Amino acid sequence: MNERLNRLANLPLRENLQGLAPYGAPQIDVPIQLNVNENTHPLPAEVHRAIVEEVSAAAVGLNRYPDREFTELRERLAAYLGHGLAAENVWAANGSNEVLQQILQAFGGPGRSVMGFPPTYSMYPLLASGTDTTYIPGVRSADYGLSAHDAAEQVKAAAPNIVLLCSPNNPTGTALGLDVVEAVYEAGRASNTVVIVDEAYAEFAHTGTPSALSLLPGRERLIVSRTMSKAFALAGARIGYLAAAPEISDAIRLVRLPYHLSAVTQATGNAALKHIDTLLANVEAIKVQRDRIVSELTRLGFTPASSDSNFVFFGGVKNTKAIWEGLLEAGVIIRDVGIPGHLRVTAGTEAETTAFLVRLEELLTQGVNNSPS
C-alpha cells in the first residue's frame, strides 16, 4: 500500500487532493453489520418481485438511452414528498452523494466556499475537495448542538457560497430545529448563499419532527436532499434526490452528465415507489430498536445522544479500540467515527440489536472499558 501511495504522490494530482484518503468505512464480512447505517431488513418479497419485473421490462430497451429527464421517477418522488411539490421541484442522481456533488459543481468550485458544521457527515469535505470548493468548518457547542443564533452568526461572518446542514445529523443523530434552517437562510441573504438541508434519515425522526420541506415555498436558495438508501432499504440501488425551486434543477442540468440515471436505476426506483407502504413498514420497527439501544446504553453507563435517525451515537467509551475489537470478535461491527470516547451503532433487527447489546454488556463485565485506549 505504501508503494501505491508513493506512486500516487508522483502523479500531477491537484494540490487540494494531495494527501487525502478516499471515503469509506471498513468492509468486513461479519454476520452483524451495524456500521454504515444501512437498513438491515431485507427487501420485502413483494417489492423484490416488482423491481425484478420492472427491470426486466426496461432491459428490453437497453440498446437505447434512458429518459434523460427521468420524468416518471421525478413525478413519483414528488408525490411521495407531498408539500405541494411537483416533478419540476425534484432532481435525482446516483445516491444523495452525487446529488450533493452536482450542487457543488453548479454553485461551488474554484474561488468559492461551502460551510459545514462538524462533527457531521464526513463526505462533505471530500465533496468540497473533489469540486475544488473551499471547505469552511463551522463550530458546534460542546454537546454537538447547533443553535439558530450561533449558526447564523457564523454564516454571516464567513459568507460562504453554500451551507450544508445535516438533519438528522450524522454521526450524532440529532435533528435541527427549523429555526436553525430559517436563521441560516436569512443570514446568507446578503451573500446569496445556497442552503442545503441533508435529510437522508428524515423518515426515522421522532413523530412531530418537522422537515425543511415545509420551508421551501418562497426560498429559491433552499434545497432539501433525500435518499432511498436508508428507509427504503435500497442502498445498493444508489438513488438520491432533492426538492427545491425548479431553477435549481435547471442549474444542475448544466453540470450533470448525459443520461446519468440508467434505465435500470429508473426502473428500480419507479417499482419501489409503487410500494411505499410496504417498504416503509420496517421503519417503525427500526425506531423501536433505536430507542431500545438508547435506553440500554444509558442503563450500562454510556451517554447516548437522543437520535432521530436509524443509529445511535454514544459517549462514555473509555477504550473505543477495545470495545470495537471486542464486538468484532463476536461478529458484530459498529463504527468508530474518530471522535474520542464515542462510537456509533446502527439500529438493526431485534436479533441484531440483541446480539450487540449482549456482547457489549459482556465486554463491560470483563472490564474492557475500564482503562483508556
Disulfide bonds with the S-S distance in Angstrom:
none
